[in-house]
Every structure is written in structure tokens, then in C-alpha cells.
């Protein structure tokens, strides 16, 4: 894989990840762009011990443009996009409308004695999986999945070394039902200046388990699921895909390496090669459930950058809000108000349907 970094017209970084070593990436960004916005504001919620990002500039971000105006397509002729090249394999670039960035303008302060305020320090990046606007991740060849995985490993390492970054989160949103604002196949990477609430909860449970048993909680859960087999959807030499016994979403699958590793950079060549065929098979099963493109969120859970790395266990959480061909799972009163999920489909039934898809 060849890695080439350039600067866009407004100073943001763009990186080409090419599958050919002879790829030449010398096309300049010919657009006239305004400077990127300053970092968002982080406000501390003392009632939940969580940080909330206030990023008002994102209100004007691009929203479901026609295919002829997609900013993630390659630049061709006078149609200039975020990617200056006329074609590409995988591209990563700084988000033009970031929730977090290194362009800090405001000083820390407080709104009340209980609500601290600090800059939204960090970084948000966009990952384009292919130059083909009409493709999907499920349509990619295994070699391209390996390139994407190598790019995510690269970005996890680089972003994790930035001052103040505590966690790197790689994910893909697919489908307007999920809230996607661009149809081109792409994912995102967030480098947070704190450990996220979801990860803190996972680490807290893992810490209690380690103190009680000496084991790694996720590794032990994975072993139990593999031993049961009832909720395993598919597996190979290096990876297991299973529906969690207490799945929150109608169709939710965890894809985990059998070996305990903290993050994507720690995966071996064999594990990286084996991921693509299994994951592509799983995505096609999702699309086959109702014979239509399945909206989903694909979220990589990685250990934090600086703390509690021994408690983590890399895994991918793939889930959909679609519960039937004509029905979606909405986060209503119990889920949104109290955080208590109610699942309309048993995990065992979901695994059975996915195996048959």
C-alpha cells in the first residue's frame, strides 16, 4: 500500500491510500475555499459526568446533494470535489465540518460553577472506501477491505499520538434512515479528547470482572458465545461474528478477533486478510434479510489510547434500526429517556435469520 499526503486548498490534510506502488498523486486542489471553522465547544454535563460538543458550524454542512454534486466523487474537469484526483482507491481527509478539530480559538472557562467549558480539541476525518459513487461497502472486493483496514490502522496510530487525544473511533453510517447526509460510500474517524461514555461503561464492567476473576471480560464472553454456538452467525480461523445474548438492536452482530488485541493496529497480517471475506459475507446477509439495502451503523470499539488498554478487546459492532421490511426501531421513551432498550426480536431469532439469509 502506498501512502501519499497532500494539503487541500484550505489547509486540511488529505491522504491517498493506493493499492499500486506506482500511483502518482500530484493533482493540486484548485478550489477557492474559506478557512476551516474553529474547534467546537465542549460543555460538561455535571448530572451525567459527560461532555457534550456544541458545533454550530455543522448546521450548514452539505445535506443529501444530487449525485452530480457529490463532494466525495473524484474531481473530473471543472467539477472540483474534496478529492483532487480523477480516481482513487481509499482516501482519508479532515472533515470540512468537524465536530472536533485542532483549530482552537476559545480558552477554557465555565457557564456555571457546575458546567465547565473547553475547546473541542481533537480531529474528525472522512474515509472514502471507493471512487464509485454507486457502490457500497458490501460490493467491495476483499483486497479493498484490507486497504480500508490498513488505512484505519494508520489513522488510529497517527491520531492517537496527537496531544490531548484519548480515544479513536472508526465507524460507518449507511442509509438515510440512520441519518447519512452523503450517499457516497464512506466512513468517519473521530479522535476524542476524552474516553467516551460507552467505552467508560465497558471498561468499568471489564475492570470489575478482572478484579473478580483475573480474566478479560470480552474474551470470556466471546469464548462463551463460541462454546454455545446458538448466536454465532459465521466465523473463520481468526474472527467470530455473533449476536450478543443481550442485543439492544433488532439485528446486531459483534465481529471479534479470537486473539485478544486492543485495537486495529495490533491486528496481524493474517487477521487483517481474514476480516474482509467474513465481514463482506455478513453485510450481504444484512442486505438479504429483507431483500433491500439495510441501513446500519458499523462501529469499531478500540481500547483508549492512554489508559486501561489491558481491559479492552477490539471488536466491531454492526447493527441496524430496521426490525422488519416496513418497520424501523425508534429510540422512544424508554430508550431515549431512560437508556433502557426494548428489543422486538430475540437475539436467537436474529442469529437464525442471519444464518439463513
Residue, then its C-alpha position, 0 to 999 in steps of 0.5 A: x500500500x502506498x501512502x501519499x499526503x497532500x494539503x487541500x486548498x484550505x489547509x486540511x490534510x488529505x491522504x491517498x491510500x493506493x493499492x499500486x506502488x506506482x500511483x502518482x498523486x500530484x493533482x493540486x486542489x484548485x478550489x477557492x475555499x474559506x478557512x476551516x471553522x474553529x474547534x467546537x465547544x465542549x460543555x460538561x454535563x455535571x448530572x451525567x459526568x459527560x461532555x457534550x460538543x456544541x458545533x454550530x458550524x455543522x448546521x450548514x454542512x452539505x445535506x443529501x446533494x444530487x449525485x452530480x454534486x457529490x463532494x466525495x466523487x473524484x474531481x473530473x474537469x471543472x467539477x472540483x470535489x474534496x478529492x483532487x484526483x480523477x480516481x482513487x482507491x481509499x482516501x482519508x481527509x479532515x472533515x470540512x465540518x468537524x465536530x472536533x478539530x485542532x483549530x482552537x480559538x476559545x480558552x477554557x472557562x465555565x457557564x456555571x460553577x457546575x458546567x465547565x467549558x473547553x475547546x473541542x480539541x481533537x480531529x474528525x476525518x472522512x474515509x472514502x472506501x471507493x471512487x464509485x459513487x454507486x457502490x457500497x461497502x458490501x460490493x467491495x472486493x476483499x483486497x479493498x477491505x484490507x486497504x480500508x483496514x490498513x488505512x484505519x490502522x494508520x489513522x488510529x496510530x497517527x491520531x492517537x499520538x496527537x496531544x490531548x487525544x484519548x480515544x479513536x473511533x472508526x465507524x460507518x453510517x449507511x442509509x438515510x434512515x440512520x441519518x447519512x447526509x452523503x450517499x457516497x460510500x464512506x466512513x468517519x474517524x473521530x479522535x476524542x479528547x476524552x474516553x467516551x461514555x460507552x467505552x467508560x461503561x465497558x471498561x468499568x464492567x471489564x475492570x470489575x470482572x478482572x478484579x473478580x476473576x483475573x480474566x478479560x471480560x470480552x474474551x470470556x464472553x466471546x469464548x462463551x458465545x463460541x462454546x454455545x454456538x446458538x448466536x454465532x452467525x459465521x466465523x473463520x480461523x481468526x474472527x467470530x461474528x455473533x449476536x450478543x445474548x443481550x442485543x439492544x438492536x433488532x439485528x446486531x452482530x459483534x465481529x471479534x478477533x479470537x486473539x485478544x488485541x486492543x485495537x486495529x493496529x495490533x491486528x496481524x497480517x493474517x487477521x487483517x486478510x481474514x476480516x474482509x471475506x467474513x465481514x463482506x459475507x455478513x453485510x450481504x446477509x444484512x442486505x438479504x434479510x429483507x431483500x433491500x439495502x439495510x441501513x446500519x451503523x458499523x462501529x469499531x470499539x478500540x481500547x483508549x489510547x492512554x489508559x486501561x488498554x489491558x481491559x479492552x478487546x477490539x471488536x466491531x459492532x454492526x447493527x441496524x434500526x430496521x426490525x422488519x421490511x416496513x418497520x424501523x426501531x425508534x429510540x422512544x421513551x424508554x430508550x431515549x429517556x431512560x437508556x433502557x432498550x426494548x428489543x422486538x426480536x430475540x437475539x436467537x431469532x436474529x442469529x437464525x435469520x442471519x444464518x439463513x439469509 
